[in-house]
């Protein structure tokens, strides 16, 4: 290390920043983590309320086929055997997700995969769509009209704040149809929720690392740059460069969390509401993630919203225009060797947790190889 105080200043204490800081500290590097919020953990932060671990920034379910990542994360917490089996409600009709034989049986009264395939193929053929021009046509050309109208259309309108006919077809790259009676949302080999919540993992990752909370790196950017040999930046890439080319677009989320004086509100951790007239997209009942036994329960309704500067960023709007803008910022970042970028905001991607962990470990390995 030169005259700088730190080998690495890590901006953001989400999974990418926390894993990077943990691994570098283990090999003797001096790290400082700077976090804008009043708590570490980014969007996986969980808060214990009335004996229930509440997912403060939306539900997070760990799932992966990457055995190395699964072994890695299990160093920091024991995982339960939670299997994500969400339910969709449309006009008081209840359907299983993902689209599977239970869904098809409820929709059409079919019993066999062949019967379900015939109904779907008939609907696709009747639509006459050959070259989908928008999201609506793309979806119908893959799953037919019934599934689209009941389980996709309204939800998509709420999620993106736009009519599906005004959204590009590439947003829905695939809509898996599962011709088995299997309600497990993920196909991954490993799945679960950490016992005691995700904050337990973050606390262990950062227990030997210096952390500054309630601190905005960009308020003293030049000063911090002088203090460290390298900066690991996990915040919004456009903000890092003062919105030089303009702002990247996101969809926002608003959470309405309430304590219910009943033991069990909906019998399931995740229930999606797919009709447009219901303003929220889903209700999370947190206790079901960890099979918590309490006399009360806590639910969170999720309301998608138009994002504006100052709001939390949730879903990147990965259309062509925003991707072009991101590429310009990425080029600027690459020209500055002091910076390492990682995580969903810096890379403008919707990342699953296991991918973020793998990416952070790869970044550590790459850094250490160059020494």
C-alpha positions in Angstrom: 0.0 0.0 0.0 1.2 3.5 -0.8 0.5 6.6 1.3 -3.2 6.0 1.0 -5.1 5.0 4.1 -7.0 2.1 2.5 -6.3 -0.4 -0.2 -10.0 -0.3 -1.1 -12.9 1.9 -0.4 -16.1 0.0 -1.1 -19.2 2.2 -1.9 -22.3 0.3 -0.9 -22.8 -2.6 1.5 -25.1 -4.8 -0.5 -24.0 -8.3 -1.4 -21.3 -7.3 -4.0 -19.7 -4.8 -1.7 -19.9 -6.9 1.4 -18.5 -10.0 -0.2 -15.7 -8.0 -1.8 -14.8 -6.3 1.5 -14.9 -9.6 3.4 -12.6 -11.5 1.0 -10.1 -8.6 0.7 -10.0 -8.2 4.5 -9.3 -11.9 4.8 -6.1 -11.6 2.8 -4.9 -8.5 4.7 -6.2 -5.7 2.7 -7.4 -2.6 4.5 -11.0 -1.8 3.5 -13.5 0.9 4.2 -17.2 0.4 3.4 -19.3 3.5 2.9 -23.0 3.1 3.0 -25.6 5.8 2.3 -28.4 4.2 4.3 -28.6 3.9 8.1 -28.0 0.1 7.9 -25.8 -2.2 5.8 -27.1 -4.9 3.5 -28.5 -3.0 0.5 -31.9 -4.4 -0.6 -31.5 -7.7 1.1 -31.7 -6.1 4.5 -34.1 -7.8 6.9 -35.4 -6.2 10.1 -36.9 -8.2 13.0 -40.3 -6.9 14.0 -42.5 -8.7 16.5 -40.4 -11.8 16.1 -40.7 -11.9 12.3 -37.9 -11.1 9.9 -39.3 -8.5 7.5 -37.8 -8.2 4.0 -37.6 -4.4 4.1 -37.0 -3.8 0.4 -39.0 -6.7 -1.2 -38.9 -10.4 -1.0 -35.5 -12.1 -1.5 -35.4 -15.9 -2.1 -32.0 -17.5 -2.5 -31.7 -20.0 -5.3 -28.8 -21.3 -7.4 -27.3 -24.2 -9.3 -23.8 -22.9 -8.5 -22.6 -25.3 -5.8 -19.6 -23.2 -5.0 -21.7 -20.1 -4.4 -24.1 -22.2 -2.3 -21.3 -23.6 -0.1 -19.9 -20.0 0.2 -23.0 -18.4 1.4 -23.7 -21.3 3.8 -20.6 -20.3 5.8 -22.5 -17.3 7.1 -26.0 -18.7 7.9 -27.9 -21.9 7.9 -30.6 -22.0 5.2 -34.0 -23.6 5.7 -35.8 -25.6 3.0 -38.2 -22.9 1.9 -39.5 -23.6 -1.6 -41.0 -20.6 -3.5 -44.6 -21.6 -4.6 -46.4 -18.3 -5.3 -50.1 -18.0 -6.1 -51.8 -15.6 -8.5 -55.2 -14.1 -7.9 -57.3 -12.8 -10.8 -60.8 -11.6 -10.0 -61.0 -13.9 -7.0 -59.8 -16.9 -9.1 -56.7 -18.5 -7.7 -53.9 -20.0 -9.9 -50.6 -21.6 -9.2 -47.3 -20.1 -10.5 -45.2 -20.7 -12.5 -47.6 -21.7 -15.3 -47.9 -25.4 -14.8 -50.5 -28.3 -15.0 -52.2 -27.0 -11.9 -52.7 -23.6 -13.6 -53.9 -25.2 -16.9 -56.3 -27.6 -15.1 -57.9 -24.6 -13.2 -58.1 -22.6 -16.5 -59.5 -25.2 -18.8 -60.4 -28.4 -16.8 -57.6 -30.3 -18.6 -55.9 -33.2 -16.9 -53.0 -34.2 -19.2 -50.0 -32.3 -20.7 -51.2 -33.2 -24.2 -54.6 -31.6 -23.5 -53.0 -28.5 -22.2 -50.6 -28.2 -25.1 -53.5 -28.5 -27.6 -55.4 -25.6 -25.9 -52.4 -23.4 -25.9 -51.4 -24.2 -29.5 -55.0 -23.5 -30.7 -55.0 -20.1 -29.0 -51.6 -19.3 -30.5 -52.7 -20.3 -34.0 -56.0 -18.4 -33.6 -54.1 -15.2 -32.7 -52.5 -15.2 -36.2 -49.3 -13.6 -34.8 -46.3 -14.5 -36.9 -43.8 -11.7 -36.1 -44.5 -10.2 -32.6 -44.3 -6.4 -32.7 -44.7 -5.7 -29.0 -44.8 -7.4 -25.6 -48.5 -8.3 -25.9 -48.0 -10.1 -29.2 -44.8 -11.8 -27.9 -46.6 -13.1 -24.9 -49.6 -14.4 -26.8 -47.4 -16.1 -29.3 -45.8 -18.1 -26.5 -48.6 -18.9 -24.1 -51.9 -18.1 -25.8 -54.6 -15.6 -25.0 -56.1 -17.0 -21.7 -52.9 -17.0 -19.8 -51.9 -13.6 -21.2 -55.3 -11.9 -20.4 -55.6 -13.3 -16.8 -52.0 -13.7 -15.6 -49.8 -11.4 -17.6 -51.5 -8.3 -19.0 -52.7 -6.5 -15.9 -49.6 -7.4 -13.9 -47.3 -6.1 -16.7 -49.3 -2.9 -17.0 -48.8 -2.3 -13.2 -45.2 -3.4 -13.2 -44.0 -1.2 -16.1 -46.6 1.6 -15.9 -47.3 1.1 -19.6 -49.7 -0.8 -21.8 -48.1 -4.1 -23.1 -48.7 -3.0 -26.7 -46.4 0.0 -26.0 -43.6 -2.2 -24.6 -40.9 -3.8 -26.8 -41.3 -7.6 -27.4 -37.8 -8.4 -26.2 -38.8 -7.5 -22.5 -40.4 -11.0 -22.4 -37.7 -13.2 -23.7 -39.2 -16.4 -22.3 -42.4 -17.4 -20.5 -41.7 -20.9 -19.2 -44.6 -23.4 -19.5 -44.2 -26.4 -17.2 -46.2 -29.4 -18.2 -46.0 -31.1 -14.7 -47.9 -30.6 -11.5 -45.0 -28.8 -9.9 -45.5 -25.4 -8.1 -41.8 -24.9 -7.3 -41.1 -21.5 -9.0 -37.4 -22.1 -9.4 -35.7 -25.0 -11.1 -32.5 -24.5 -9.2 -30.9 -27.3 -7.2 -30.4 -25.2 -4.1 -33.1 -22.9 -2.6 -33.9 -21.5 0.8 -34.0 -18.6 3.2 -31.3 -17.9 5.7 -32.5 -18.7 9.2 -32.4 -15.4 11.2 -32.7 -13.3 8.0 -30.2 -11.9 5.4 -28.9 -9.2 7.8 -27.2 -12.0 9.7 -25.2 -12.8 6.6 -24.2 -9.2 6.0 -23.2 -8.7 9.6 -20.8 -11.7 9.4 -19.4 -10.6 6.1 -18.6 -7.2 7.6 -17.7 -8.0 11.2 -13.9 -7.3 10.7 -14.4 -4.4 8.2 -14.6 -0.7 8.9 -18.1 0.6 7.9 -19.4 4.2 7.8 -23.2 4.4 7.7 -25.3 7.4 6.8 -22.5 8.6 4.5 -22.8 9.6 0.8 -19.6 8.9 -1.0 -20.4 11.4 -3.7 -20.5 14.2 -1.2 -16.8 13.9 -0.8 -15.8 11.9 -3.8 -12.4 13.5 -4.5 -11.4 13.3 -0.9 -12.2 9.5 -0.8 -10.4 9.0 -4.0 -7.2 10.3 -2.4 -7.7 8.0 0.6 -7.7 4.7 -1.3 -5.7 2.9 -3.9 -8.9 1.7 -5.6 -12.6 2.4 -5.3 -15.2 -0.4 -5.6 -18.4 1.3 -6.7 -21.8 -0.4 -6.4 -24.0 2.7 -6.7 -25.8 4.1 -9.7 -23.3 4.5 -12.6 -25.0 7.6 -14.1 -24.9 9.4 -10.7 -21.1 8.6 -10.4 -20.6 10.7 -13.5 -22.9 13.5 -12.6 -25.6 12.3 -15.1 -23.3 13.5 -17.9 -25.3 11.8 -20.6 -28.6 11.9 -18.8 -30.4 9.7 -16.3 -30.9 6.0 -16.6 -34.5 5.0 -16.1 -35.9 2.7 -13.4 -39.2 1.5 -12.1 -39.8 2.3 -8.5 -41.6 0.4 -5.7 -43.6 1.6 -2.7 -44.1 -0.7 0.2 -47.1 -0.7 2.6 -46.3 -2.9 5.6 -48.8 -3.6 8.3 -49.2 -5.8 11.4 -52.2 -8.0 11.2 -53.8 -9.3 14.4 -54.3 -12.8 13.0 -52.0 -15.8 12.9 -52.1 -16.4 9.2 -53.1 -13.8 6.5 -52.9 -15.6 3.2 -51.3 -19.0 3.8 -48.4 -18.4 1.5 -45.4 -16.1 1.4 -46.0 -14.6 -2.0 -49.4 -13.9 -3.7 -49.5 -12.0 -7.0 -52.5 -9.9 -7.9 -52.7 -9.9 -11.7 -55.8 -7.8 -12.5 -55.1 -4.1 -13.4 -57.8 -2.7 -11.0 -55.9 -3.9 -7.9 -53.2 -1.2 -7.4 -50.5 -3.5 -5.9 -48.7 -6.3 -7.7 -48.3 -8.7 -4.8 -48.6 -9.2 -1.1 -45.7 -10.7 0.9 -46.4 -12.4 4.2 -43.0 -12.5 5.8 -43.4 -15.2 8.4 -43.9 -17.9 5.8 -40.3 -17.5 4.6 -39.0 -18.9 7.9 -42.1 -20.8 9.1 -42.2 -18.5 12.0 -44.8 -19.3 14.7 -46.4 -16.1 16.1 -49.9 -15.1 17.0 -49.7 -12.0 14.7 -48.4 -11.6 11.2 -46.8 -8.9 9.0 -47.8 -8.3 5.4 -46.3 -6.0 2.8 -48.2 -4.8 -0.3 -45.9 -3.8 -3.2 -47.0 -0.8 -5.4 -45.0 -0.2 -8.6 -44.4 3.4 -9.3 -42.8 5.8 -11.8 -39.3 6.4 -10.6 -37.9 9.9 -10.1 -34.6 11.2 -8.8 -34.4 10.7 -5.1 -36.4 7.5 -5.1 -34.9 4.1 -4.5 -34.0 2.4 -7.8 -35.5 -1.1 -8.2 -36.0 -2.4 -11.8 -33.8 -1.1 -14.6 -35.7 -0.3 -17.8 -33.5 -2.3 -20.0 -34.8 -1.0 -23.4 -32.5 -0.1 -26.2 -32.4 3.6 -25.4 -31.3 3.0 -21.8 -28.8 0.3 -22.8 -27.1 2.7 -25.2 -27.0 5.3 -22.4 -25.5 2.7 -20.0 -22.9 1.7 -22.6 -21.7 5.3 -22.7 -21.3 5.4 -18.9 -19.6 2.0 -19.0 -17.0 3.4 -21.5 -16.3 6.3 -19.1 -15.8 4.0 -16.2 -13.4 1.8 -18.1 -11.2 4.7 -18.8 -10.6 5.2 -15.0 -8.4 2.4 -13.7 -9.0 3.5 -10.1 -12.6 2.2 -10.2 -14.0 -1.3 -10.0 -17.7 -1.4 -10.8 -20.1 -4.2 -9.6 -23.6 -4.9 -8.6 -27.0 -4.1 -10.1 -26.9 -0.3 -10.0 -23.3 0.0 -11.3 -24.0 -2.5 -14.0 -27.6 -1.5 -14.7 -28.8 -5.1 -14.5 -31.5 -7.0 -12.6 -29.3 -9.5 -10.7 -30.2 -12.6 -8.8 -28.3 -12.9 -5.5 -26.1 -15.9 -6.4 -24.9 -14.1 -9.6 -23.9 -11.0 -7.6 -21.9 -13.2 -5.2 -20.2 -15.0 -8.1 -19.4 -11.6 -9.7 -17.9 -10.3 -6.5 -15.7 -13.4 -6.0 -14.5 -13.1 -9.6 -13.6 -9.4 -9.1 -11.6 -10.3 -6.0 -9.8 -13.1 -7.9 -9.0 -10.8 -10.8 -7.7 -8.1 -8.5 -5.4 -10.5 -6.6 -4.1 -12.0 -9.8 -2.7 -8.7 -10.9 -0.6 -8.2 -7.8 
